[in-house]
Amino acid sequence: MRHSCLFVAISLALLTLSGCRVESGGSDDSSAFNPADDVDLTFRTFELADTEQAPDTLSFTRFSDFYPGIEPAGNDDTAGNQELVESIRRHIDQFIGAQPTDDGKAYTRARNPLDLMNQVISVGRVDNFDEGRRYIRERIASGEAGNYNTRSAGAIIRFTDQDAVANQEALNNRQWFYQTLDWRYQPPAENLDGKVYRVIQYVARNVEETEREQQPQLLSLLSGSRFNANEFSNLGYNQPEFATVDYVSRSYGGIELRQEFAAEAQKDTLYIKSPDQQILDLSSYQSADADPSPDCIRVELNYAMSEVRLYTSNNEPARVPDPQADPVDYPTEEDIPRVPNENNCTYQPEDQAITFWSAESAANRQ
């Protein structure tokens, strides 16, 4: 069964429905162990913005801390650092559909499938999503594993932008299909506390060759979040302990954001993956013969230290054969255990950062 409704206001912290509530299927016995069902929503626009009725909408978007938090501060507020931060932000804009403020340090609007889905879930009023969270909450209370998964249920999630349809915009501006929405509860085991895991996956629809240039940059995203089961609620916004999202674009490679909320020292780490074109001007920090477009760039914001460190590497695999292992003990080289490669930007220690600066950070993450 498909459930449809028109969302006529998109200040999503206070969504208004036109004459209906999205009713839920999935309450019969056949779906008792996976209540996921089709959801078909129409919005006036996919854009998210703060409004008088919902002044905190953008504070729940994925880059709301990192984007302003990397701003150089104090003696490190130099022209070189400002130029580097500006390039990082403008690159992020391509993936999250951000409209920067006049000074470029924050954004006034965002338009992307992850932030929209997060807002819809947190606001509620979509019965099948609400039912999914209630089901997980019930499984937590009973101490039994549970799963809501649209893919395994064969359920379809479609969001439609009414303004984009009226303006005859490109297909992937008009409609977003979510391949996966998944909540999974894992009960406590041994020394591990109970956790809830959530996955959101979006993939742009295929179009004819002649239409590709008109499509938005974002091709796909895959987001994962982990929540403390004891704090997980079926109402409102759930604060994750850890979160990650990987974006892939048509022309600008990819980026990945990893966020640590539960650690003693909270961090956000941005990985820039665009080996085919230069994104940042790193000539002031690298040797003259260094590749201007390294295949691994890591920008780490430590909120407790109010500091940003930037790491790069090129042609360094993420994992390498364990140097402590004796090759004669293994049938082939592929069988030798792999360990993190400290020359890859992902694993480089602090003293290998090519530059760092004091940053504005974010008070709520310190």
N, C-alpha and C positions, 0 to 999 in steps of 0.2 A: 504494500500500500504506500502511495506517495502522499506526503503531507506538505501542503503549500500554504504560504502566507506572505503578506506584503509588509515589509519593515519600512515604514514611511519616514522614520527619523533615524539618522545614523550617528547621533551623539551617543554612542552605544552604551555608555554607562547609564543611560536612561532611555532605552529603546521604547518606542511607542508602536503598538500594533494597530493595524486598521481593521477593527471589527472582528478579530478572531484571535485565538491562541493556537499555536501549532500543536495539534493533538498527536498523541503518541500511539504507535502500534507497539508490538513487542511485549504485550502483557499476557499473551496466552502461553500455554504450557510449552509450545514448540520452540519459543525463544527465551525460556526462563533462564538459560545459562548464557545467553548472549542477546540482550534486548535491542541491539542495533537495528535501525530501520531507516528507510529513505527519508531524507529531509531536503526540501526544495524551498529556498527562501529568495524573495525579491527585495532589494534595498533601493532606496532612492539613489544612493551613491555608495561606493566602497570606501570612500575617503573617511578617515578618522580625524577628528579635531576636537579640541577643548571647546566647550560651549558654556553659556551661562547656566544652563540646567545640569550640565555634566562637565565641571571644570577640570576633572582629573583623568579624562579619557587617555591622553597621551602618556601619562605616567605609567600606564600598564603595558605600553608597547615595548618590544624586546630591546630596543637600543636606547631607551629613555635615560638610563644611567651612563652608559658608555659614551654616547654621542657628546653630551656636554662635559662629561667627566674628564676627558683627555685634554681639556683646555689648559695650555701652559700657564703656570702661576709664578708669582714672585720674580726672582732674578732670571728664571728660565723662560719668561715671557718675551722671547726674542723673535726677530723676523724669520729666522730659519726654522724654529720650532712651530711658529704660526703657519708657515707655508706647508710644513709636513702634515700638521693636523688638518689643515684645510683640504689637502689632497685625500687624506683618509676619509674625511666626512663626505666629500663629493663622490667618492667611490661607493661608500655605503648607500648614498642616495639612490644609486642605480638599482639597488636590490630591494629597498624597502619603500620606494616611491615617496621619499621624504621631500617636503617643501621647506627649505631652510628659512630661518628668521633672517632679518635684514643683516645682522652681524654674522650670520652663518654658524653660530655656536650651538644652536638648538634647532628644532623643527616645529612648524605650526600645523603640519598635516602629514599623514602617513597613509599609504595605500598599498597593502600587500596581504596575501592570503593568511599568513600566520597571525598578524596582529588582529585582523578582522575576526578570525575564528576564536582567538583568545577572548576578545570582547564579547562575542555572541555567547560563548559558554559562561562567562562570568556573570553576565546580566541575567541569564536564565530566560524563561518564557518560550523556549523551544523544548517541547515536552520530551522528545526522544533523547536529547542531550541531557536534560534534567533527570530523566529516568535512568540513563546510563550512570550518572554520578550517584543517584540514590541506590542503585543496585550495588555499586562498588562499596558505598558506605554500609550497606546491609551485610555484605560479605566481610567487611572489616569487623563489624560488631559480632558476627558469628565465628570469626577466626578461620574462615574458609576462603581459599583462592577463588578469584572471580575475574571475568574478562568481558569487556564490551569491545567489539571489534567489527567495524563496518565491512572490512574486506572479506572476512570469513563468513559474514552474514549475507554477502552479496548486496549490501545496502549502498545506495548512491547519495552523495551529498552534493547538491548544486546550489551555488549562490549566483544571483543575477543582478547586475547593476542597471537600474531602470534608466538613468541618465545616459549611460553609455549605449544602451539599446536605442534610445530615442535619437542619439547623435550618430548612429550607424558606425560606431567605432569598431576596431578590430575584435575578432572573436574572443581572444583572451583578455581583452579589456571588459567585454560584456558579461562573460560567464567564467566562474571558477569552479572546477570539479576537484573534490578532495578524494584521493584514492584511499586514504586510510585515516580514520579517527579511532584511537585505541586507548582504553584505560585498562590497566591490569593490576590486580592486587596480589602481592606476594606476602603471605603470612610470615611471622617471625620464624627464623630457623637458626639453630645453634646460637651464635652470639650476634645475630643480625636482627635488627628491629624490623617490624613490618613496613613495607614500602608500597606505594602506588606509583606505577609508571604510566606515562602518557606519550603517545606518538601521534603526530599530525603530519600527513604527507599530502603535498599538492604537486601536480604535474600539469603543465600547460597542454592544451589539446593540439594535435597535429593539424597543420593547415597546408594548403597548396603553396608551392614554391613562390608563386607570384604574390602571396599574401604575407610572407614571412617578415619582410622588412617593416610592415605596419604593426606587428605584434609587440607587446611590451617586452622589456628585457628579460624579466624573470621567466626561466624555463621550468624550474622545479625548486622545491624546498623539502627538507626532512627535519622535523623537530622532535626532540626527546626531552622529557622532564621527569624528575624523580621527586616524590613528595613523601613526607613523614605521614604514615598511615594514621597515626593518632591525631594528627591535626587536619587531615583531609576532610573537607566539607562538601556537601551536595549543594551548598548555597554560596553565591559570591565568588570572589577571586581566591584561588589557592596559591599560596607562595611556595614555589619549588625549593628544594634543597640544592639541586643542581639542574642546569638546563643547557641544552645545546641546540643549535640550528645550523644547517648547511644549506646555502643558497647556490644555485647554478644559473648563470645568465647566458644570453645569446651572444654577447659581444665582449663581456668583461670578465670572463673566467668565473671564479667562484669565491665566496667568502664563507667562513665558519665562525660563529660566536659561541664560546663556551663560558658559562657563568657559574660561579661558586657562591651560594648564599649561606650555606650551613657551616662552612669552614671558619676557623677563628679569624683568619685574614681573608676577607672576601676579595675575589678577583674576577675580572672579566678579561677574556683573552680572545682577540680577533686574529684569525688566520686569513691572509690574502693569498689566493691561489690564481695567479694570472701570469704564467711563464711566457706567454706569447706577446705580451705588450707591457710597457713600463707603466706602472701605476704611481709610484712614489719616486721622487728625485732623491736618490741616496748617494749621489756623487760626493757629497761633503763628508760622508762617513765610511766610504769604502775605497779600496785601492783603485787606481785608474784602470786596471785591467779586469776589474770585477764585472760580472754580468749586471747590466742596469735593470734587468727584470728577473730577479731570483725566483725560483719556483716555490720557495717557502718564506713567507714573511709573517712574523708573529708580533702582535702589538698587545702588550700585557699591561692592564691597569690594575694596580694594587690599591684598593680603596683605603686600607688601614694606613699605608705609607703615603698615600696621595702622590703616587709616582707612576709614570709610564716608562716602560722599557721596550725597546724595539730590537728584534733579533731577525737575522736572515741566514739562509743557506741555499746552496744550489747544487743539484745533482747528488744530494746526500739522501740515501734511503732512510726511511723512518726507523727501520730495524735492521740489524746486522747479525751475522753469526756470533755467538757468544765466544769472546776471545779466551775464556777460561775452559772452553770445551775442547777435548782432544778429537780431531777429525777421524782418527783411526777407530774411534768408538762408534761411528755411525756409518751406515751403508753408503749414503750419498751426502753430498754437501747440503742438499735440501733438508736432510734429516737433522742437521745440527740445530740446536735450540737458538732462537733469535732473541736479542735483547735490544732495548732502545739505543739508538745511535745518538750520542751526545753531540755529534757534529750537525745533526739535523735541527732546524730552528725550533722544532717542537720541544726538544729535550735540552737545549742549551742552558747552562747555568747562568746566573745573573751576570757574572763577570765577562760573558761573551756577548752581551748586548752591544750593538754598534752605537747606540745613543740612548739617553734617558733624560727625563725632565720632570720637575715637580709639576703636579697637576691640580686642577680645581677639585677633582674627585666628586663624591656625592655623599652628603651628610648621612643619608639613610642607609648607606652601605658601610660605614666606618665602625 
